[in-house]
Amino acid sequence: MKKFFLLLTLMAATFIGTSAQQVVIKNNLLYDATSTPNLSLEFGLNKKQTFDVQVGFNPFDLDKQANKKFKHIAIQPEWRYWTCERFNGLFFGIHAHAGRFNVSNMKFPGGILHTLEKNRYEGWFVGAGVGMGYQLVLNRRWSLEAEVGAGYAYLDYDKFRCNTCGNLEASKTKDYFGLTKAALSVVYVIR
């Protein structure tokens, strides 16, 4: 974990030291809806390209007695190409993602991921995808951004029989293809 944050700090220092650089900080409101503190830093590379790094970290038990949790740490770097100019209008991106998770006793709308209601899953994931989004400039410092992305994730996890007992049922891997990014973000321009 220390190596991860050291790498993130070094990347930020490298980009911030570049002249004529524009840097923005963002918060994904959709991620907030899952009780996950998150932060994105995006750096201008040239007139039409940027590099974004989003980190989300949820160490909380949503209901300790019921062992309801959506604990995870995830990082999602993305290279973006803007059709007009950076930080304004339509963009296309290529992203990677990696992280760890410990999830149990969760109900999702429409019955998706229904096995999370009666089982606990703990493991890690890695993958990549493509995205498309739009940033609406509100004023010199503030913008709103929306993005969706699809791609692939490799998951390696342990499945436990029930939410609290901890009996290991299986160790599995899974190849996932589908939605890999969804964001509705508030953007603040640092410089």
C-alpha positions as CSV (number, residue, x, y, z in Angstrom):
1,M,0.0,0.0,0.0
2,K,2.8,2.4,0.8
3,K,4.5,1.7,-2.5
4,F,1.2,2.5,-4.3
5,F,0.8,5.9,-2.6
6,L,4.5,6.6,-3.2
7,L,4.1,5.9,-6.9
8,L,1.0,8.1,-7.1
9,T,2.8,10.9,-5.4
10,L,5.8,10.6,-7.7
11,M,3.5,10.7,-10.8
12,A,1.8,13.8,-9.5
13,A,5.1,15.5,-8.8
14,T,6.3,14.7,-12.3
15,F,3.3,16.1,-14.0
16,I,2.9,19.2,-11.7
17,G,6.5,20.2,-12.4
18,T,5.8,20.5,-16.1
19,S,5.5,24.0,-17.4
20,A,2.2,25.3,-19.0
21,Q,0.4,22.5,-17.2
22,Q,-3.2,22.5,-16.3
23,V,-4.3,20.3,-13.4
24,V,-7.8,19.5,-12.2
25,I,-9.1,17.7,-9.1
26,K,-12.4,15.8,-9.3
27,N,-14.9,13.9,-7.2
28,N,-17.2,11.2,-8.7
29,L,-20.7,11.6,-7.2
30,L,-21.7,8.1,-8.4
31,Y,-18.8,6.7,-6.4
32,D,-19.9,8.8,-3.4
33,A,-23.4,7.1,-3.6
34,T,-21.6,3.8,-2.6
35,S,-20.2,5.5,0.5
36,T,-16.7,5.5,-1.2
37,P,-14.4,8.4,-0.7
38,N,-12.8,9.1,-4.0
39,L,-10.5,11.6,-5.7
40,S,-9.2,12.1,-9.3
41,L,-6.3,14.1,-10.5
42,E,-6.1,15.0,-14.1
43,F,-3.1,16.5,-15.8
44,G,-2.9,18.2,-19.2
45,L,-0.3,16.6,-21.5
46,N,-0.8,18.8,-24.5
47,K,-3.6,20.8,-26.2
48,K,-5.8,17.7,-26.8
49,Q,-4.5,15.0,-24.3
50,T,-4.7,14.5,-20.6
51,F,-3.9,11.8,-18.0
52,D,-6.4,11.1,-15.3
53,V,-5.9,8.9,-12.1
54,Q,-8.9,8.1,-10.0
55,V,-8.6,6.4,-6.6
56,G,-11.5,5.1,-4.5
57,F,-11.1,3.7,-1.0
58,N,-13.9,2.3,1.1
59,P,-12.8,0.8,4.5
60,F,-16.2,1.0,6.1
61,D,-18.7,-1.7,7.3
62,L,-22.1,-0.5,6.3
63,D,-23.8,-2.6,9.0
64,K,-21.4,-4.3,11.3
65,Q,-23.9,-6.7,12.9
66,A,-25.2,-7.9,9.5
67,N,-21.7,-7.9,8.1
68,K,-22.9,-5.7,5.3
69,K,-19.9,-4.2,3.5
70,F,-18.6,-2.9,0.2
71,K,-14.9,-2.6,1.2
72,H,-12.5,-1.9,-1.5
73,I,-9.6,0.1,-2.8
74,A,-9.3,0.7,-6.6
75,I,-7.2,2.8,-8.9
76,Q,-8.2,3.7,-12.5
77,P,-5.6,5.6,-14.6
78,E,-6.8,6.8,-18.0
79,W,-5.3,8.5,-21.0
80,R,-7.8,10.9,-22.7
81,Y,-8.0,12.5,-26.2
82,W,-10.2,15.6,-26.4
83,T,-12.0,16.4,-29.7
84,C,-12.0,20.2,-29.0
85,E,-9.5,21.2,-26.4
86,R,-8.5,19.6,-23.1
87,F,-10.9,19.9,-20.2
88,N,-13.7,21.0,-22.5
89,G,-16.3,19.0,-24.5
90,L,-16.2,15.5,-25.8
91,F,-13.3,13.1,-25.0
92,F,-12.4,9.4,-25.6
93,G,-10.2,7.5,-23.2
94,I,-8.3,4.2,-22.6
95,H,-8.3,3.1,-19.0
96,A,-6.8,0.4,-16.8
97,H,-8.0,-0.6,-13.4
98,A,-6.9,-2.6,-10.4
99,G,-7.9,-3.2,-6.8
100,R,-8.9,-5.3,-3.9
101,F,-12.4,-6.0,-2.5
102,N,-14.2,-7.6,0.4
103,V,-18.0,-7.5,-0.2
104,S,-21.0,-9.1,1.5
105,N,-24.7,-8.9,2.3
106,M,-25.4,-6.3,-0.5
107,K,-28.6,-5.9,-2.5
108,F,-28.4,-4.3,-5.9
109,P,-31.4,-3.1,-8.0
110,G,-33.0,-5.5,-10.4
111,G,-31.5,-8.6,-8.6
112,I,-28.1,-8.2,-10.3
113,L,-25.3,-9.8,-8.4
114,H,-27.9,-11.5,-6.3
115,T,-25.3,-14.0,-4.8
116,L,-23.9,-11.0,-2.8
117,E,-26.9,-11.2,-0.5
118,K,-26.0,-14.6,0.9
119,N,-22.2,-14.9,0.3
120,R,-19.0,-13.0,1.0
121,Y,-16.4,-12.4,-1.7
122,E,-12.8,-11.3,-1.1
123,G,-10.1,-10.9,-3.7
124,W,-8.5,-8.7,-6.3
125,F,-9.1,-7.5,-9.9
126,V,-7.2,-6.0,-12.8
127,G,-8.3,-5.0,-16.3
128,A,-8.7,-2.3,-19.0
129,G,-11.3,-0.6,-21.1
130,V,-12.3,2.3,-23.2
131,G,-14.5,5.2,-22.3
132,M,-16.3,8.2,-23.7
133,G,-17.4,11.4,-21.8
134,Y,-18.2,15.0,-21.9
135,Q,-17.1,17.9,-19.7
136,L,-19.3,21.0,-19.4
137,V,-17.4,24.1,-18.3
138,L,-19.4,26.1,-15.8
139,N,-16.9,28.9,-15.2
140,R,-13.1,29.5,-15.0
141,R,-12.7,27.1,-12.1
142,W,-15.7,24.7,-12.1
143,S,-17.0,22.0,-14.5
144,L,-19.2,19.0,-14.6
145,E,-18.1,15.7,-16.2
146,A,-20.0,12.6,-17.3
147,E,-18.3,9.4,-18.5
148,V,-19.1,5.8,-19.3
149,G,-16.7,3.0,-20.1
150,A,-16.7,-0.7,-21.0
151,G,-14.0,-3.2,-21.0
152,Y,-12.6,-6.3,-19.3
153,A,-11.7,-7.3,-15.7
154,Y,-9.9,-10.4,-14.4
155,L,-11.1,-11.3,-10.9
156,D,-9.4,-13.7,-8.5
157,Y,-11.5,-14.2,-5.4
158,D,-12.5,-16.5,-2.5
159,K,-16.2,-17.1,-2.0
160,F,-17.4,-17.7,1.6
161,R,-20.6,-19.6,2.3
162,C,-22.4,-17.0,4.3
163,N,-22.0,-13.3,5.3
164,T,-20.6,-13.9,8.8
165,C,-19.4,-17.5,9.4
166,G,-16.3,-17.3,7.2
167,N,-16.4,-20.9,5.8
168,L,-14.5,-20.9,2.5
169,E,-16.7,-22.4,-0.2
170,A,-14.4,-21.9,-3.2
171,S,-11.5,-20.0,-4.7
172,K,-12.3,-18.9,-8.2
173,T,-11.3,-16.7,-11.1
174,K,-13.7,-14.9,-13.4
175,D,-13.4,-13.0,-16.7
176,Y,-15.8,-10.1,-16.8
177,F,-16.8,-8.1,-19.8
178,G,-19.1,-5.1,-19.4
179,L,-19.3,-1.7,-17.7
180,T,-16.0,-0.7,-16.2
181,K,-16.5,3.0,-15.6
182,A,-19.4,5.2,-14.7
183,A,-18.8,8.8,-13.5
184,L,-20.7,12.0,-12.9
185,S,-18.0,14.3,-11.4
186,V,-17.6,17.7,-10.0
187,V,-14.4,19.2,-11.4
188,Y,-12.3,22.0,-9.9
189,V,-9.4,23.6,-11.9
190,I,-6.3,24.0,-9.7
191,R,-4.3,25.9,-12.3
